[in-house]
Amino acid sequence: MSAEKDHAVATSGSHPPGQMSAAGPVANAKSSLDGQLKLALENARVRVAFNYKDVPDENRVASYRSQLQSFVQKTGCRSLIFDLEGLKLLPSRMLGFFLTLKNEGHDIELVNVAPFIQDIFRVTKLAPMVTIRAGGT
């Protein structure tokens, strides 16, 4: 496996494919939705970070799904780590997004999870479906 495959990154940066960004080599395949998610392949797991920290509306969640599906198809990875650092709100559409991914056979881990988001998963009894970590990995 090449070094680029081990640590591919798709972001909205202006780096040409194959050049280094602060996070590593930029992936050759980018979607038309660049900049909404930061996606990196790390040790056979896709790390997902949100560029947009406010409330994601229906269109934004649909864009997340499209961008992530494209990246996952290209990498073949089924293990996803979502970095929720700085997320100000978790609307029901985002819960649905995580659960749909889980039902599609993905392993879901949430890191840097604020206490209020942990409470949402606990109260809705969805916590057993995902791995939740208050800090990063």
N, C-alpha and C positions, 0 to 999 in steps of 0.2 A: 504494500500500500504506500502511495507517495506521501510526502510530508504535506502536500496541499490537501490531500484527501483526509489526512489525520486532523487537520485544523483549518477547514475551509470556513470562510466568513462571507456573509452577504450583508452589506449595509448600504446606506445611501451615500457613502463617501465617493470622492471623485477619482479614486485610484483605479487605473486600468486593471483588467484581470491579470492575475499572476504577480502583481506588485504587492509589497507589504503595506499593511495598514498598522495602526497601533495594536490591533488585536491579532495580527498574523496575516498570512497571504489571503488576498481577496479571491473569492470563488469566481470561476469562469461563468457560471450560470447565475444570472440575476433575474428576478421577475420584474414586471412593470410596476410592482408595488413597493419597490425599494424604499427604505426609510421608515417603514411602519414597524417592522420587526428587525432586530439584530439576530441573525442566525449563525451559529458556529458549530462545526462538527468537532467534538472533543471526546476522544477515546470511545468511539462508536456510539456516542450519544449526541443528540442535537440540543444545544443550549439556546434558549429563546429568551431574548430580553425585549422589552417594550420601549420604543423611542418616545411614545406618547403616553404620558403619565396620568392625564385627566380621564374622565369617564368615556370609555369607548362606546360609541353608538353602534347601531345595527350595521351600518355600512362598514365601519372600521373593523368590527368583529368578522364580517364576511371577507374583508380584505386580508385579515390575519390568517383566516382559514386557507384562503387561496395561496398566499405566499408560503405558508408552512407546508401545505400539501405538495407544492411544486418542489420545495427543497427536500422534503422527505422522499419523494419519488426519485429524485436525482441521487440521493445518498443511500437509499434503502434502509435507513435507520428507523427503528421502532421505539427507541427510548428517548424521551423528551424531558428536558429540565427547563422549567419556566422560572426565570428570575423576576420576582414581583417587587423588587426593591423600588420604593418611591410610588408605587401604585396607590392612588388616592381613593379609589372606589372599585368595588368588584360587582358589576351589575349581573343580573341573572343570565344574560346572554353569554357572559364570560364563563359562568358555571357550566352552562350548556355546552360551550366550546370545549372545555376540559373533559366533560363527561362523554361527549361524542368521540373525542380522540381516544379516550379509554375504551369505549365500546368498539372502536375500530381496531383494537388490539395493541394500542400504544401503552408503554409504561410511562406514567406521568409522575414527575417529581416537581414540587413547588419549593423554591428556596427564597430566602430573604422575605419571608411571609410576615406581614404586620399582624399584631394580635387581633385586630378587628376582622381580618380575613380568615385567620385561624378559627375565630368564633363562628363565622359564617359557615365554614365547612363542618364544624362540630354541631351547630344548631340544626343544620339541614341533614345531618347524618350522612354526609358525603365524604367525610374525612377518611373512612377506610378504603375508598376507591383510589386515592392518590397518596403519595408520600409527601409529607409536609415538614419542612425544616425552617425554623425561624431565621437561622443564619445561612450563609452561602455554602457552597460545596468546595 
